[in-house]
Amino acid sequence: MADSTDEDSQECRVCGDTVASSANYRVVTAVEDGETVYKHFCSGDCLESWES
């Protein structure tokens, strides 16, 4: 696996923090209009907040 760089770091959909360095990083994968979409979250708390 390649190391992440700031250029390819994702932001949390809830709080906007960079998720690359988070040990609690979560990703939700979905297919929307035939395209794969990845929703990134820095923690389980942000994921739960987004789900509710």
C-alpha positions in Angstrom: 0.0 0.0 0.0 1.3 3.4 -0.9 1.7 6.2 1.6 -0.9 9.0 1.6 0.0 12.5 0.7 -1.8 15.8 1.5 -2.8 16.0 -2.1 -4.9 12.8 -1.9 -6.1 13.3 1.6 -9.9 13.3 2.1 -11.9 15.6 4.3 -14.5 14.4 6.8 -18.0 15.1 5.4 -19.2 16.3 8.8 -16.5 18.4 10.3 -14.0 18.9 7.4 -11.0 17.5 9.2 -8.4 15.6 7.2 -9.1 11.9 7.7 -5.8 10.5 6.4 -4.1 10.5 9.8 -7.1 9.5 11.8 -6.9 6.1 13.5 -10.7 6.0 13.6 -11.2 6.8 9.9 -14.4 5.4 8.3 -15.6 5.2 4.7 -19.1 4.6 3.3 -19.1 3.3 -0.2 -22.2 3.7 -2.4 -23.2 3.6 -6.1 -25.0 6.7 -7.3 -26.0 7.1 -10.9 -23.7 4.3 -11.9 -20.7 5.8 -10.2 -18.9 4.6 -7.1 -19.0 7.3 -4.4 -16.9 7.3 -1.3 -18.0 9.3 1.8 -15.1 9.8 4.3 -15.5 10.4 8.0 -12.7 11.1 10.6 -14.4 9.0 13.3 -17.4 6.8 14.2 -19.0 9.8 15.9 -19.0 11.9 12.7 -20.3 8.9 10.8 -23.1 8.5 13.3 -23.9 12.2 13.2 -24.1 12.1 9.4 -26.4 9.0 9.5 -28.9 10.6 11.8 
